[in-house]
């Protein structure tokens, strides 16, 4: 999911499989759910303190990243 959000591909690399122990196919359902939650909750969420915290440059402003859009290429 993070690789998709950052526009990186391929998503399921051998390194990812090695360190997580999971294949791309095994992670795809969870990744799709997480991206959908990100898209639904991002800046309009009631969790403003969390959003504000993760907008800071100290945390690389990750809250400002758009949700991944290319998860349809996952299994």
LUMFIBA-678790 format. One record per residue: residue number from 1; chain; x, y, z of N, C-alpha, C in turn. Coordinates in pm, 1 decimal, padded with zeros to 6 digits, m for minus. Layout:
# residues N
<r><keti>NUM</keti><zapa>A</zapa><n_X>X</n_X><n_Y>Y</n_Y><n_Z>Z</n_Z><ca_X>X</ca_X><ca_Y>Y</ca_Y><ca_Z>Z</ca_Z><c_X>X</c_X><c_Y>Y</c_Y><c_Z>Z</c_Z></r>
...
//
This chain:
# residues 75
<r><keti>1</keti><zapa>A</zapa><n_X>00082.2</n_X><n_Y>m00117.9</n_Y><n_Z>00000.0</n_Z><ca_X>00000.0</ca_X><ca_Y>00000.0</ca_Y><ca_Z>00000.0</ca_Z><c_X>00086.9</c_X><c_Y>00124.8</c_Y><c_Z>00000.0</c_Z></r>
<r><keti>2</keti><zapa>A</zapa><n_X>00190.4</n_X><n_Y>00125.9</n_Y><n_Z>00081.2</n_Z><ca_X>00279.4</ca_X><ca_Y>00242.4</ca_Y><ca_Z>00085.6</ca_Z><c_X>00349.0</c_X><c_Y>00262.0</c_Y><c_Z>m00048.6</c_Z></r>
<r><keti>3</keti><zapa>A</zapa><n_X>00391.0</n_X><n_Y>00153.2</n_Y><n_Z>m00110.9</n_Z><ca_X>00456.3</ca_X><ca_Y>00164.7</ca_Y><ca_Z>m00241.0</ca_Z><c_X>00360.0</c_X><c_Y>00221.6</c_Y><c_Z>m00343.7</c_Z></r>
<r><keti>4</keti><zapa>A</zapa><n_X>00235.2</n_X><n_Y>00183.1</n_Y><n_Z>m00337.9</n_Z><ca_X>00134.1</ca_X><ca_Y>00236.5</ca_Y><ca_Z>m00429.2</ca_Z><c_X>00112.1</c_X><c_Y>00384.9</c_Y><c_Z>m00402.0</c_Z></r>
<r><keti>5</keti><zapa>A</zapa><n_X>00100.4</n_X><n_Y>00423.3</n_Y><n_Z>m00276.5</n_Z><ca_X>00080.4</ca_X><ca_Y>00563.2</ca_Y><ca_Z>m00239.9</ca_Z><c_X>00195.7</c_X><c_Y>00649.8</c_Y><c_Z>m00289.5</c_Z></r>
<r><keti>6</keti><zapa>A</zapa><n_X>00317.0</n_X><n_Y>00595.0</n_Y><n_Z>m00283.8</n_Z><ca_X>00434.7</ca_X><ca_Y>00669.2</ca_Y><ca_Z>m00327.7</ca_Z><c_X>00461.0</c_X><c_Y>00656.1</c_Y><c_Z>m00477.0</c_Z></r>
<r><keti>7</keti><zapa>A</zapa><n_X>00373.6</n_X><n_Y>00583.6</n_Y><n_Z>m00547.9</n_Z><ca_X>00388.2</ca_X><ca_Y>00568.1</ca_Y><ca_Z>m00692.7</ca_Z><c_X>00501.4</c_X><c_Y>00474.7</c_Y><c_Z>m00731.9</c_Z></r>
<r><keti>8</keti><zapa>A</zapa><n_X>00538.1</n_X><n_Y>00384.9</n_Y><n_Z>m00642.9</n_Z><ca_X>00646.6</ca_X><ca_Y>00291.3</ca_Y><ca_Z>m00670.8</ca_Z><c_X>00589.5</c_X><c_Y>00160.2</c_Y><c_Z>m00723.7</c_Z></r>
<r><keti>9</keti><zapa>A</zapa><n_X>00658.9</n_X><n_Y>00098.4</n_Y><n_Z>m00814.5</n_Z><ca_X>00619.1</ca_X><ca_Y>m00033.0</ca_Y><ca_Z>m00861.6</ca_Z><c_X>00745.0</c_X><c_Y>m00108.0</c_Y><c_Z>m00902.8</c_Z></r>
<r><keti>10</keti><zapa>A</zapa><n_X>00744.2</n_X><n_Y>m00237.4</n_Y><n_Z>m00908.2</n_Z><ca_X>00629.5</ca_X><ca_Y>m00323.2</ca_Y><ca_Z>m00879.5</ca_Z><c_X>00599.0</c_X><c_Y>m00324.2</c_Y><c_Z>m00730.4</c_Z></r>
<r><keti>11</keti><zapa>A</zapa><n_X>00475.3</n_X><n_Y>m00358.7</n_Y><n_Z>m00698.7</n_Z><ca_X>00433.9</ca_X><ca_Y>m00357.4</ca_Y><ca_Z>m00559.4</ca_Z><c_X>00492.9</c_X><c_Y>m00475.2</c_Y><c_Z>m00482.5</c_Z></r>
<r><keti>12</keti><zapa>A</zapa><n_X>00477.0</n_X><n_Y>m00593.1</n_Y><n_Z>m00532.6</n_Z><ca_X>00519.8</ca_X><ca_Y>m00713.0</ca_Y><ca_Z>m00461.4</ca_Z><c_X>00658.5</c_X><c_Y>m00757.5</c_Y><c_Z>m00502.1</c_Z></r>
<r><keti>13</keti><zapa>A</zapa><n_X>00758.8</n_X><n_Y>m00702.0</n_Y><n_Z>m00440.2</n_Z><ca_X>00895.8</ca_X><ca_Y>m00737.8</ca_Y><ca_Z>m00474.1</ca_Z><c_X>00939.9</c_X><c_Y>m00860.4</c_Y><c_Z>m00394.7</c_Z></r>
<r><keti>14</keti><zapa>A</zapa><n_X>01046.1</n_X><n_Y>m00924.1</n_Y><n_Z>m00440.2</n_Z><ca_X>01099.4</ca_X><ca_Y>m01039.8</ca_Y><ca_Z>m00368.4</ca_Z><c_X>01152.8</c_X><c_Y>m00997.6</c_Y><c_Z>m00231.9</c_Z></r>
<r><keti>15</keti><zapa>A</zapa><n_X>01203.1</n_X><n_Y>m00874.5</n_Y><n_Z>m00220.5</n_Z><ca_X>01252.0</ca_X><ca_Y>m00824.0</ca_Y><ca_Z>m00091.7</ca_Z><c_X>01136.7</c_X><c_Y>m00812.0</c_Y><c_Z>00007.1</c_Z></r>
<r><keti>16</keti><zapa>A</zapa><n_X>01024.7</n_X><n_Y>m00758.0</n_Y><n_Z>m00038.4</n_Z><ca_X>00906.8</ca_X><ca_Y>m00746.1</ca_Y><ca_Z>00046.6</ca_Z><c_X>00861.8</c_X><c_Y>m00883.6</c_Y><c_Z>00094.1</c_Z></r>
<r><keti>17</keti><zapa>A</zapa><n_X>00856.4</n_X><n_Y>m00979.0</n_Y><n_Z>00002.8</n_Z><ca_X>00815.1</ca_X><ca_Y>m01114.0</ca_Y><ca_Z>00039.0</ca_Z><c_X>00913.1</c_X><c_Y>m01174.9</c_Y><c_Z>00139.0</c_Z></r>
<r><keti>18</keti><zapa>A</zapa><n_X>01040.4</n_X><n_Y>m01153.6</n_Y><n_Z>00117.6</n_Z><ca_X>01142.0</ca_X><ca_Y>m01209.4</ca_Y><ca_Z>00205.9</ca_Z><c_X>01125.8</c_X><c_Y>m01157.1</c_Y><c_Z>00348.9</c_Z></r>
<r><keti>19</keti><zapa>A</zapa><n_X>01110.7</n_X><n_Y>m01026.2</n_Y><n_Z>00365.1</n_Z><ca_X>01106.6</ca_X><ca_Y>m00967.0</ca_Y><ca_Z>00498.3</ca_Z><c_X>00970.6</c_X><c_Y>m00977.6</c_Y><c_Z>00567.0</c_Z></r>
<r><keti>20</keti><zapa>A</zapa><n_X>00863.3</n_X><n_Y>m00984.3</n_Y><n_Z>00490.7</n_Z><ca_X>00731.7</ca_X><ca_Y>m00995.2</ca_Y><ca_Z>00553.1</ca_Z><c_X>00684.5</c_X><c_Y>m01139.7</c_Y><c_Z>00562.7</c_Z></r>
<r><keti>21</keti><zapa>A</zapa><n_X>00730.8</n_X><n_Y>m01221.8</n_Y><n_Z>00469.8</n_Z><ca_X>00683.5</ca_X><ca_Y>m01359.9</ca_Y><ca_Z>00465.8</ca_Z><c_X>00551.8</c_X><c_Y>m01374.0</c_Y><c_Z>00391.9</c_Z></r>
<r><keti>22</keti><zapa>A</zapa><n_X>00504.5</n_X><n_Y>m01266.0</n_Y><n_Z>00330.3</n_Z><ca_X>00376.6</ca_X><ca_Y>m01267.6</ca_Y><ca_Z>00258.6</ca_Z><c_X>00397.8</c_X><c_Y>m01233.5</c_Y><c_Z>00112.0</c_Z></r>
<r><keti>23</keti><zapa>A</zapa><n_X>00312.3</n_X><n_Y>m01289.2</n_Y><n_Z>00028.0</n_Z><ca_X>00315.9</ca_X><ca_Y>m01256.4</ca_Y><ca_Z>m00114.4</ca_Z><c_X>00227.0</c_X><c_Y>m01134.9</c_Y><c_Z>m00140.3</c_Z></r>
<r><keti>24</keti><zapa>A</zapa><n_X>00241.2</n_X><n_Y>m01078.9</n_Y><n_Z>m00258.3</n_Z><ca_X>00156.6</ca_X><ca_Y>m00965.9</ca_Y><ca_Z>m00298.1</ca_Z><c_X>00009.3</c_X><c_Y>m01004.9</c_Y><c_Z>m00292.8</c_Z></r>
<r><keti>25</keti><zapa>A</zapa><n_X>m00021.6</n_X><n_Y>m01125.0</n_Y><n_Z>m00337.3</n_Z><ca_X>m00160.5</ca_X><ca_Y>m01171.4</ca_Y><ca_Z>m00338.0</ca_Z><c_X>m00216.8</c_X><c_Y>m01177.4</c_Y><c_Z>m00196.2</c_Z></r>
<r><keti>26</keti><zapa>A</zapa><n_X>m00134.3</n_X><n_Y>m01220.9</n_Y><n_Z>m00100.8</n_Z><ca_X>m00179.9</ca_X><ca_Y>m01231.3</ca_Y><ca_Z>00037.7</ca_Z><c_X>m00203.4</c_X><c_Y>m01094.0</c_Y><c_Z>00100.2</c_Z></r>
<r><keti>27</keti><zapa>A</zapa><n_X>m00132.1</n_X><n_Y>m00993.9</n_Y><n_Z>00055.9</n_Z><ca_X>m00143.6</ca_X><ca_Y>m00859.7</ca_Y><ca_Z>00112.9</ca_Z><c_X>m00244.1</c_X><c_Y>m00770.4</c_Y><c_Z>00041.0</c_Z></r>
<r><keti>28</keti><zapa>A</zapa><n_X>m00288.5</n_X><n_Y>m00810.5</n_Y><n_Z>m00077.4</n_Z><ca_X>m00368.3</ca_X><ca_Y>m00720.7</ca_Y><ca_Z>m00161.1</ca_Z><c_X>m00500.6</c_X><c_Y>m00680.4</c_Y><c_Z>m00097.8</c_Z></r>
<r><keti>29</keti><zapa>A</zapa><n_X>m00571.8</n_X><n_Y>m00772.3</n_Y><n_Z>m00035.0</n_Z><ca_X>m00701.2</ca_X><ca_Y>m00738.3</ca_Y><ca_Z>00024.8</ca_Z><c_X>m00682.0</c_X><c_Y>m00635.8</c_Y><c_Z>00136.8</c_Z></r>
<r><keti>30</keti><zapa>A</zapa><n_X>m00584.4</n_X><n_Y>m00659.2</n_Y><n_Z>00223.7</n_Z><ca_X>m00556.6</ca_X><ca_Y>m00566.0</ca_Y><ca_Z>00332.9</ca_Z><c_X>m00514.6</c_X><c_Y>m00429.2</c_Y><c_Z>00278.1</c_Z></r>
<r><keti>31</keti><zapa>A</zapa><n_X>m00430.8</n_X><n_Y>m00429.4</n_Y><n_Z>00175.5</n_Z><ca_X>m00384.6</ca_X><ca_Y>m00303.7</ca_Y><ca_Z>00115.9</ca_Z><c_X>m00501.5</c_X><c_Y>m00225.1</c_Y><c_Z>00057.2</c_Z></r>
<r><keti>32</keti><zapa>A</zapa><n_X>m00593.0</n_X><n_Y>m00293.8</n_Y><n_Z>m00010.6</n_Z><ca_X>m00708.8</ca_X><ca_Y>m00225.1</ca_Y><ca_Z>m00069.1</ca_Z><c_X>m00797.4</c_X><c_Y>m00164.6</c_Y><c_Z>00039.2</c_Z></r>
<r><keti>33</keti><zapa>A</zapa><n_X>m00819.3</n_X><n_Y>m00238.3</n_Y><n_Z>00146.6</n_Z><ca_X>m00900.7</ca_X><ca_Y>m00186.6</ca_Y><ca_Z>00257.3</ca_Z><c_X>m00834.4</c_X><c_Y>m00063.3</c_Y><c_Z>00319.0</c_Z></r>
<r><keti>34</keti><zapa>A</zapa><n_X>m00704.6</n_X><n_Y>m00070.1</n_Y><n_Z>00339.8</n_Z><ca_X>m00631.6</ca_X><ca_Y>00041.7</ca_Y><ca_Z>00400.4</ca_Z><c_X>m00636.2</c_X><c_Y>00165.2</c_Y><c_Z>00311.8</c_Z></r>
<r><keti>35</keti><zapa>A</zapa><n_X>m00619.0</n_X><n_Y>00148.3</n_Y><n_Z>00181.6</n_Z><ca_X>m00625.6</ca_X><ca_Y>00262.0</ca_Y><ca_Z>00089.0</ca_Z><c_X>m00765.7</c_X><c_Y>00322.0</c_Y><c_Z>00089.2</c_Z></r>
<r><keti>36</keti><zapa>A</zapa><n_X>m00868.2</n_X><n_Y>00238.7</n_Y><n_Z>00093.4</n_Z><ca_X>m01005.5</ca_X><ca_Y>00290.5</ca_Y><ca_Z>00098.0</ca_Z><c_X>m01030.2</c_X><c_Y>00369.3</c_Y><c_Z>00226.5</c_Z></r>
<r><keti>37</keti><zapa>A</zapa><n_X>m00977.1</n_X><n_Y>00321.2</n_Y><n_Z>00338.3</n_Z><ca_X>m00990.4</ca_X><ca_Y>00394.7</ca_Y><ca_Z>00464.7</ca_Z><c_X>m00915.3</c_X><c_Y>00526.9</c_Y><c_Z>00458.2</c_Z></r>
<r><keti>38</keti><zapa>A</zapa><n_X>m00797.0</n_X><n_Y>00524.9</n_Y><n_Z>00398.8</n_Z><ca_X>m00717.4</ca_X><ca_Y>00647.8</ca_Y><ca_Z>00383.4</ca_Z><c_X>m00794.1</c_X><c_Y>00748.9</c_Y><c_Z>00299.1</c_Z></r>
<r><keti>39</keti><zapa>A</zapa><n_X>m00851.2</n_X><n_Y>00703.4</n_Y><n_Z>00189.6</n_Z><ca_X>m00924.7</ca_X><ca_Y>00793.5</ca_Y><ca_Z>00100.7</ca_Z><c_X>m01048.1</c_X><c_Y>00851.1</c_Y><c_Z>00170.4</c_Z></r>
<r><keti>40</keti><zapa>A</zapa><n_X>m01115.4</n_X><n_Y>00769.0</n_Y><n_Z>00251.2</n_Z><ca_X>m01237.1</ca_X><ca_Y>00814.0</ca_Y><ca_Z>00317.9</ca_Z><c_X>m01208.7</c_X><c_Y>00905.4</c_Y><c_Z>00436.4</c_Z></r>
<r><keti>41</keti><zapa>A</zapa><n_X>m01097.1</n_X><n_Y>00884.3</n_Y><n_Z>00504.4</n_Z><ca_X>m01070.8</ca_X><ca_Y>00956.3</ca_Y><ca_Z>00628.4</ca_Z><c_X>m00978.5</c_X><c_Y>01075.8</c_Y><c_Z>00613.2</c_Z></r>
<r><keti>42</keti><zapa>A</zapa><n_X>m00899.6</n_X><n_Y>01077.4</n_Y><n_Z>00509.4</n_Z><ca_X>m00800.4</ca_X><ca_Y>01183.8</ca_Y><ca_Z>00495.1</ca_Z><c_X>m00867.0</c_X><c_Y>01319.3</c_Y><c_Z>00505.2</c_Z></r>
<r><keti>43</keti><zapa>A</zapa><n_X>m00810.2</n_X><n_Y>01429.1</n_Y><n_Z>00493.7</n_Z><ca_X>m00821.3</ca_X><ca_Y>01546.1</ca_Y><ca_Z>00580.3</ca_Z><c_X>m00955.5</c_X><c_Y>01578.8</c_Y><c_Z>00643.6</c_Z></r>
<r><keti>44</keti><zapa>A</zapa><n_X>m01067.3</n_X><n_Y>01521.4</n_Y><n_Z>00597.0</n_Z><ca_X>m01196.2</ca_X><ca_Y>01554.7</ca_Y><ca_Z>00655.9</ca_Z><c_X>m01227.4</c_X><c_Y>01479.7</c_Y><c_Z>00783.9</c_Z></r>
<r><keti>45</keti><zapa>A</zapa><n_X>m01137.3</n_X><n_Y>01401.5</n_Y><n_Z>00833.6</n_Z><ca_X>m01159.6</ca_X><ca_Y>01320.0</ca_Y><ca_Z>00952.7</ca_Z><c_X>m01179.6</c_X><c_Y>01404.6</c_Y><c_Z>01077.2</c_Z></r>
<r><keti>46</keti><zapa>A</zapa><n_X>m01245.7</n_X><n_Y>01343.7</n_Y><n_Z>01175.9</n_Z><ca_X>m01262.0</ca_X><ca_Y>01409.0</ca_Y><ca_Z>01305.6</ca_Z><c_X>m01132.6</c_X><c_Y>01403.8</c_Y><c_Z>01384.7</c_Z></r>
<r><keti>47</keti><zapa>A</zapa><n_X>m01038.0</n_X><n_Y>01324.6</n_Y><n_Z>01340.8</n_Z><ca_X>m00911.3</ca_X><ca_Y>01310.5</ca_Y><ca_Z>01412.0</ca_Z><c_X>m00814.6</c_X><c_Y>01420.2</c_Y><c_Z>01368.9</c_Z></r>
<r><keti>48</keti><zapa>A</zapa><n_X>m00852.4</n_X><n_Y>01544.3</n_Y><n_Z>01391.1</n_Z><ca_X>m00773.9</ca_X><ca_Y>01658.9</ca_Y><ca_Z>01345.5</ca_Z><c_X>m00634.5</c_X><c_Y>01662.5</c_Y><c_Z>01407.7</c_Z></r>
<r><keti>49</keti><zapa>A</zapa><n_X>m00622.7</n_X><n_Y>01624.1</n_Y><n_Z>01535.1</n_Z><ca_X>m00491.9</ca_X><ca_Y>01627.6</ca_Y><ca_Z>01601.2</ca_Z><c_X>m00395.6</c_X><c_Y>01530.2</c_Y><c_Z>01534.0</c_Z></r>
<r><keti>50</keti><zapa>A</zapa><n_X>m00445.8</n_X><n_Y>01413.5</n_Y><n_Z>01497.0</n_Z><ca_X>m00362.0</ca_X><ca_Y>01314.1</ca_Y><ca_Z>01429.1</ca_Z><c_X>m00321.8</c_X><c_Y>01366.7</c_Y><c_Z>01291.7</c_Z></r>
<r><keti>51</keti><zapa>A</zapa><n_X>m00417.9</n_X><n_Y>01422.3</n_Y><n_Z>01219.3</n_Z><ca_X>m00388.6</ca_X><ca_Y>01478.1</ca_Y><ca_Z>01087.1</ca_Z><c_X>m00284.2</c_X><c_Y>01589.3</c_Y><c_Z>01097.9</c_Z></r>
<r><keti>52</keti><zapa>A</zapa><n_X>m00304.5</n_X><n_Y>01679.9</n_Y><n_Z>01193.3</n_Z><ca_X>m00210.9</ca_X><ca_Y>01791.5</ca_Y><ca_Z>01211.2</ca_Z><c_X>m00071.2</c_X><c_Y>01740.6</c_Y><c_Z>01246.3</c_Z></r>
<r><keti>53</keti><zapa>A</zapa><n_X>m00064.1</n_X><n_Y>01642.6</n_Y><n_Z>01335.0</n_Z><ca_X>00065.1</ca_X><ca_Y>01586.2</ca_Y><ca_Z>01374.7</ca_Z><c_X>00139.0</c_X><c_Y>01531.6</c_Y><c_Z>01253.1</c_Z></r>
<r><keti>54</keti><zapa>A</zapa><n_X>00069.4</n_X><n_Y>01456.9</n_Y><n_Z>01168.5</n_Z><ca_X>00134.4</ca_X><ca_Y>01392.8</ca_Y><ca_Z>01055.0</ca_Z><c_X>00146.1</c_X><c_Y>01484.3</c_Y><c_Z>00932.1</c_Z></r>
<r><keti>55</keti><zapa>A</zapa><n_X>00107.0</n_X><n_Y>01609.5</n_Y><n_Z>00947.8</n_Z><ca_X>00133.5</ca_X><ca_Y>01711.3</ca_Y><ca_Z>00845.1</ca_Z><c_X>00269.0</c_X><c_Y>01776.5</c_Y><c_Z>00867.8</c_Z></r>
<r><keti>56</keti><zapa>A</zapa><n_X>00326.1</n_X><n_Y>01755.8</n_Y><n_Z>00985.6</n_Z><ca_X>00452.0</ca_X><ca_Y>01822.0</ca_Y><ca_Z>01018.2</ca_Z><c_X>00568.0</c_X><c_Y>01768.3</c_Y><c_Z>00935.2</c_Z></r>
<r><keti>57</keti><zapa>A</zapa><n_X>00662.6</n_X><n_Y>01855.3</n_Y><n_Z>00907.9</n_Z><ca_X>00780.2</ca_X><ca_Y>01814.2</ca_Y><ca_Z>00831.3</ca_Z><c_X>00865.2</c_X><c_Y>01713.5</c_Y><c_Z>00908.2</c_Z></r>
<r><keti>58</keti><zapa>A</zapa><n_X>00857.4</n_X><n_Y>01717.1</n_Y><n_Z>01041.5</n_Z><ca_X>00930.5</ca_X><ca_Y>01619.2</ca_Y><ca_Z>01122.3</ca_Z><c_X>00887.2</c_X><c_Y>01476.6</c_Y><c_Z>01089.7</c_Z></r>
<r><keti>59</keti><zapa>A</zapa><n_X>00762.2</n_X><n_Y>01460.6</n_Y><n_Z>01049.4</n_Z><ca_X>00708.1</ca_X><ca_Y>01329.5</ca_Y><ca_Z>01014.4</ca_Z><c_X>00686.4</c_X><c_Y>01319.1</c_Y><c_Z>00863.6</c_Z></r>
<r><keti>60</keti><zapa>A</zapa><n_X>00764.3</n_X><n_Y>01396.0</n_Y><n_Z>00789.3</n_Z><ca_X>00765.2</ca_X><ca_Y>01393.4</ca_Y><ca_Z>00641.7</ca_Z><c_X>00631.5</c_X><c_Y>01430.3</c_Y><c_Z>00578.8</c_Z></r>
<r><keti>61</keti><zapa>A</zapa><n_X>00545.4</n_X><n_Y>01496.6</n_Y><n_Z>00652.1</n_Z><ca_X>00415.1</ca_X><ca_Y>01542.4</ca_Y><ca_Z>00602.6</ca_Z><c_X>00336.4</c_X><c_Y>01430.5</c_Y><c_Z>00534.5</c_Z></r>
<r><keti>62</keti><zapa>A</zapa><n_X>00343.1</n_X><n_Y>01310.2</n_Y><n_Z>00590.8</n_Z><ca_X>00277.0</ca_X><ca_Y>01195.7</ca_Y><ca_Z>00528.6</ca_Z><c_X>00125.6</c_X><c_Y>01210.4</c_Y><c_Z>00521.5</c_Z></r>
<r><keti>63</keti><zapa>A</zapa><n_X>00065.7</n_X><n_Y>01289.6</n_Y><n_Z>00608.1</n_Z><ca_X>m00079.3</ca_X><ca_Y>01308.5</ca_Y><ca_Z>00604.6</ca_Z><c_X>m00122.7</c_X><c_Y>01382.8</c_Y><c_Z>00478.5</c_Z></r>
<r><keti>64</keti><zapa>A</zapa><n_X>m00030.5</n_X><n_Y>01451.1</n_Y><n_Z>00414.4</n_Z><ca_X>m00064.9</ca_X><ca_Y>01527.9</ca_Y><ca_Z>00294.6</ca_Z><c_X>m00054.3</c_X><c_Y>01445.8</c_Y><c_Z>00166.6</c_Z></r>
<r><keti>65</keti><zapa>A</zapa><n_X>m00004.6</n_X><n_Y>01322.8</n_Y><n_Z>00177.3</n_Z><ca_X>00005.3</ca_X><ca_Y>01236.5</ca_Y><ca_Z>00059.2</ca_Z><c_X>m00134.0</c_X><c_Y>01190.3</c_Y><c_Z>00016.8</c_Z></r>
<r><keti>66</keti><zapa>A</zapa><n_X>m00157.0</n_X><n_Y>01185.7</n_Y><n_Z>m00111.4</n_Z><ca_X>m00283.4</ca_X><ca_Y>01134.1</ca_Y><ca_Z>m00163.1</ca_Z><c_X>m00286.0</c_X><c_Y>00982.9</c_Y><c_Z>m00149.2</c_Z></r>
<r><keti>67</keti><zapa>A</zapa><n_X>m00403.3</n_X><n_Y>00926.2</n_Y><n_Z>m00125.6</n_Z><ca_X>m00413.4</ca_X><ca_Y>00779.7</ca_Y><ca_Z>m00118.1</ca_Z><c_X>m00369.6</c_X><c_Y>00717.7</c_Y><c_Z>m00251.7</c_Z></r>
<r><keti>68</keti><zapa>A</zapa><n_X>m00318.3</n_X><n_Y>00596.6</n_Y><n_Z>m00244.7</n_Z><ca_X>m00280.0</ca_X><ca_Y>00524.0</ca_Y><ca_Z>m00366.4</ca_Z><c_X>m00400.6</c_X><c_Y>00503.4</c_Y><c_Z>m00455.9</c_Z></r>
<r><keti>69</keti><zapa>A</zapa><n_X>m00378.6</n_X><n_Y>00505.3</n_Y><n_Z>m00585.8</n_Z><ca_X>m00490.0</ca_X><ca_Y>00491.1</ca_Y><ca_Z>m00679.5</ca_Z><c_X>m00474.5</c_X><c_Y>00369.9</c_Y><c_Z>m00769.8</c_Z></r>
<r><keti>70</keti><zapa>A</zapa><n_X>m00358.8</n_X><n_Y>00307.0</n_Y><n_Z>m00770.1</n_Z><ca_X>m00335.0</ca_X><ca_Y>00200.1</ca_Y><ca_Z>m00865.0</ca_Z><c_X>m00340.2</c_X><c_Y>00061.9</c_Y><c_Z>m00801.9</c_Z></r>
<r><keti>71</keti><zapa>A</zapa><n_X>m00416.5</n_X><n_Y>00046.3</n_Y><n_Z>m00696.4</n_Z><ca_X>m00426.4</ca_X><ca_Y>m00084.5</ca_Y><ca_Z>m00634.2</ca_Z><c_X>m00507.5</c_X><c_Y>m00181.5</c_Y><c_Z>m00718.1</c_Z></r>
<r><keti>72</keti><zapa>A</zapa><n_X>m00572.2</n_X><n_Y>m00134.1</n_Y><n_Z>m00821.1</n_Z><ca_X>m00648.2</ca_X><ca_Y>m00224.1</ca_Y><ca_Z>m00907.7</ca_Z><c_X>m00554.9</c_X><c_Y>m00322.1</c_Y><c_Z>m00978.6</c_Z></r>
<r><keti>73</keti><zapa>A</zapa><n_X>m00425.0</n_X><n_Y>m00289.6</n_Y><n_Z>m00983.8</n_Z><ca_X>m00330.7</ca_X><ca_Y>m00380.6</ca_Y><ca_Z>m01047.7</ca_Z><c_X>m00291.2</c_X><c_Y>m00495.0</c_Y><c_Z>m00954.8</c_Z></r>
<r><keti>74</keti><zapa>A</zapa><n_X>m00328.2</n_X><n_Y>m00482.8</n_Y><n_Z>m00826.5</n_Z><ca_X>m00301.5</ca_X><ca_Y>m00592.5</ca_Y><ca_Z>m00734.2</ca_Z><c_X>m00403.7</c_X><c_Y>m00701.6</c_Y><c_Z>m00757.4</c_Z></r>
<r><keti>75</keti><zapa>A</zapa><n_X>m00367.8</n_X><n_Y>m00821.4</n_Y><n_Z>m00719.3</n_Z><ca_X>m00457.5</ca_X><ca_Y>m00936.4</ca_Y><ca_Z>m00735.6</ca_Z><c_X>m00584.0</c_X><c_Y>m00919.9</c_Y><c_Z>m00654.3</c_Z></r>
//
